[in-house]
Amino acid sequence: MPISETESRLIVMESMKEESSMRMSVLSRSSVHVLAHGRCWRWGVVALALCLSLVFAGASWAAVIGPRNASYTPGATSTVPVVIELGSATADRFSFTITVTRNGSAPALTQNLSYQAVDITAANYDTPSIGTLRAMWLFPISSPVTGTVTLGNVLVPIPATASASDSYTVTANPVGASLGGTEVPTTAGPSIVLGGPSGPPIITITITLEQLGVDVSPTDWALGVVEPGAAVTSWASGNEGHFGAANTGNVTEDFSISAAASSPSGWAPNTSAAGTDQFMICFGLGADPYTSQPTWTCFDDTPVSMNGPVPAGEYLPFDLRFTAPTDVTTGSTESFVISLAAAAH
């Protein structure tokens, strides 16, 4: 739970008491070293080496308190476990300070850190500044612990303005532990990094949208006066095609073609024969050397494949043949629209 002002003052007093007991324990260990050193001199050089190695090996051990890796998502809260590794030692009180600092151009934290109990009784904590959390157990826990224990989770609110490549360093320092009022040697574990190259893997995806496009040139064909039932073509000997359909997309395409009824009278396209108020419209794809008319394929308002495929950036040359209605009940000057569509091959 967060620490009140009264509790903060108590912590200062407790900290002073802990510092005093720590100095006493250090002095006590130093006197042991001296005694052992003196006895070793009396026992001889070989005994001295053995004796000193035992003393210094015992003095170098320390429990490790530090953060563990956590997930990172901009705009979400990272849950950072704080773990103590006691080995065979036992402890019933703990303290740690967690500091979160931004790296590089990452946006600064805007919300306080918070604490969440996990394996043991919750700690008292305060947040003296954004990015810093101090946790301390004011009283010994009821059941001392040993081995590896999670002291709690520190919750880190990541700014929504952060990106996947931004990162934050989480450090535990200072740290402490004790058992029955006697200090347990402790040391801070390594820092961790949330996000960025050192955090969880970042997957970068590049998406290329499939772009379809067809550009027809020329876009109009003025037939002039056509006798009823007569046929007119755009084909000319030696010309690969009067019209060209260009693939302006970024993938290979298939083209299709269709024709709408005429305007304003509504003459209908017919794929079999021209008739009353019915016309025929066909396309043809020439063949080199383009000295004879192509094979004509007639179409109506249902799209018909023009052949293919046509690679991106290339075009399909073609010609058109129009056969006028054999008779009309209405209209004399008409126009109709021919549509070309593109589909990915």
N, C-alpha and C positions, 0 to 999 in steps of 0.2 A: 504494500500500500504506500501511497506517497507520504513523505515525511513532512510533519508540521514544523513551524518555527521552533516550538518547544522541543520536539524530538531532534531537530538539527543541533540544538545546543547540547543535548544529551550525547549526541554522537561525538561532538568535539571533545567532551569530557572523557567519553569512553576511548576515543582515539588516543588521547594523551595518556590514559591509563595503559593502553596497549603498548604505546611507544616505551613507556617506562619499564613494563615487564619485559619487553623485547631487549632493552639494554641490559637488564639484569641477566636474562638468559644468555646473551652473548658473553657477558663477563664470566658467567658460570662455565660456559664451554671453553673460554680462553684459559681459565684456571686449570681445567682438565687437561688441556693441551700442554700446559707448562708442567704439570705433574707427570704426565705421561712422558714428556720430553726428558725430564730429570731421571725418571726411572729407567728409561731406555739408555741414557748415558751410562747408568750404573750397570745395566745388563750387557752392554757391549754394542759394537757397531752393527752387527747383523740384526740383533734384537731391535736396535734403533730404527733401521729401515722398515722392518715389519710393523713396529709400533706406530710409526708416523703414517705409514700407508693406511692403516686401519683408522686412525684418527681423522685424516683428511678425507678419506672415502666417505665416512659417516657424515661429516660436516657439509659435503657438497650436494647431498640430496635435497630436492625441494618438490613440493606438489606444484602442478601446473594448472593455472586457471586461464582460460582463453576462449575466444569465440570460435564457432565452427561455421563451415560454409552454409550459405542459405540462398534461396531463389531470389531472382531480381526481375521486377517488372515495373517499368515507368508508370507512375500513378497509383501503384499498389503498395502494400506494406510488406517489407521483408522481415521474416521471423528468424532472428539470429540466436541459436542456442549458445549459452555460456556454460562451459563444462569445466569441472575440476577433476584432475587425475591424481588421486591420492596414493595409488599403489596399495601397499599393506598398511599405510598410516590411517588414522581416524581423526575426524574433525567434527565439531558441532556448531561452529560459528564461521561466517565467511564475510568477505567484503570485496567489492570490485568496482572499478570505474570504467565505463565503456565510452569511447569517443569515436564519433563518425565524422570523417572529413572528406570533402569532395576532392576528386582528382581532376586536374586540368580545367577544362571549361565546363564541367558538369555544373548544373544549377545548384545553388545552395539549398540545404534543407530548410523548410519553412514551418515544420511542426516538431514539437518535442518528441523525444523517444519515450517509450513506456516499457513497463516490465510485466512479465507474465510468469506465474509460478508453474513448475513442471514436476520435478521429482520430490522436492522437499517443501517445507513450510515457506510461504511467501516472505520475501525480504521487504524491509522498509527501503524506500528509495526517494530520491529527489532528482530534479533536472535543473541544475544551476544555469544552463544555457542550452539553446537549441543545438543538438548534436552531442550532448553529454548527459550521461545518466550515472548516478552513484547509488549503489545498492549495498545495504549492510543489514546483517541479522543482529538486532539489538540484544537478543537473548539467545542462549543456546537452544538448538532444536532438540526435541524430546528424544529422538533416537539418532545418536551420532552415526555418520556414514563413513564408508571406506570404498576403495576402488574408484571407478569412474562414475561420476554423478553429474546430472544436468542441474545447475543451480537455478536455472530459469531461462526464459526467452526475452531478448531485448527486441522490441518492435520498432522497426525503422521505416517511417513513412517516406517513400521515394516520390519526389516532385513529379507531377504530371508532365511538366515541361522537359523532363529528362528524356534521353534517347537510349536505345539499346546499347549504344557504344559508350555512353557515359559510365563512370564508375565511382565508387565510394569505398574508402578504406575504414575498416572497423578494428579498433585497437582496445585491448584490455590492459589498463595500467593506471594506478597501482592496484595490486591484488593482495589479499591476505586471508589467513585461516587460523583457527586455534581450537584447542580441545581442553575444556575445563579451565579456561583462562591461560593456558600455556600455548605460546605461539607454535604453530606448525610452519616450518619453512615453506615459502611459496615463491613462485616466479611466474611472470606473465608469459602466456603462450603466444605463438606467432599471430600476427594480424591476418585478416582475410580481406578480400576485395569483392564487393558486390557489383555485378555488372561488368561491362567492358571485356577486353580480351582475356583477363584473368578470371572472370566470373563464369557462370554457366555458359555453354556453347551458344553462339549467336548464329542463327541461320539467316543467310541473305538470299532472297529470292528475286530474280529479275524476270518480269513477265513481258513478253512481246505480243502485243495484240495482233491478231490476224486481220489484216486490212484488205478488203476486197474493193476493186474499182474497175470500171470500164469507161473508156472515153471514145466516142464515135465521131468520126470526121469523114465527110462533111455531115452536118446535122440536118440538112433539108435536101429535098429532091423535087424540083419543079417540073412536072410532067407536061404542062401545057395542055392543049386540046387533044383528047384521045377519043377516037371513034368507039362506039359501043362494040364490045367484044374484042377490041384490038389489044395487042400486047406491046408493052414498051419495056426495054431493059436499059440498065446502066452500063452493060458490058461493052467494051471496045477492044478490038483485036490488039494484042500485044500489051494490054494493060492488066496487071495482076489483080486489080480490083478497084472499082470507083470509090468504095467505102473502106474504111479501116477501123477495126475495133481494138483499141490498145488496152493492155493490162496495166493499170496504174496502181495495182495493189502490191503487196510484198510477198505473195505466195502464187504458185501456179494455179491458173483458173480455167474453168470450163464456161463457155458462153452459151446462152440460150436466147431465142428471139421469138417475139410474139407481136400480133397486130390487133389494134382496137377497131371497133366499128367507126365508120366515117362520121364526120360532123359537117353540117348540121342534120343531114337526112338519115343517118344511121345505116348506111350500106354495110353489109356484114361480110367479113372475109370468109371464103370458102376454099377448102384445100383440094376439092375435086374438080370443079368447073365454075366458070363465071355464069351468072344467071341474072334474073330480074332482081335489081337492088342487091346483088352479090358480086363481089370482085375476087380476084385471086392475087395473092402476093407471095412471092417465092424468093429464096436466096440461093446463091450459087458460089462455090469456092473454086476458083480457077486453078489450072495446073500449067506449069511452065511447059512450053513457051507462050501460053495464053493466046493461042491463035484460033481456038475454037471455043464456042460457048460452054460454060460449065454445066454440070448436072444440076437441075433446079429442084429444090425442096420447098414445097409450099407449106404455109403455116397460117394459123388463125389466132384466136385469143388465148389458146393454150400454148405455153412456151415449148419450143422445139430446140433440141440440142444443135448447135452449129458446128460441132466437131471440136477437137482440142486434143490435148491440153495446150494452153497458151502460157508460157513462162512469164514471170514478172518482168515488166519492162519491154515485152515484145507485143506485136499486134497481129491480128488476123484480117487479111484483106478479103473482101467479098463484094458481090454484086447483087442487085435486086431486079426482079422482073414483075411488072404489074400488068394484069389483064383486066380491062374495064368491064363493068356489068353489060350484059347483052341488051338490057332494057332497064329503064328506071321509072318508078312511079312518082317520084318526087326528087327535087334537087337537081342541080346542074353543076354547081361549083362546090367541090367537096375537098376535105382534107382528112387525113387519118394519121395516127401516131403509131410508129413502130418502136418497140421497146427491146433493149438488150439488157440482159441480167448476167451477173457473174457469180460463180460459186467456186469454193475451194475444190481443187481437183483431188 
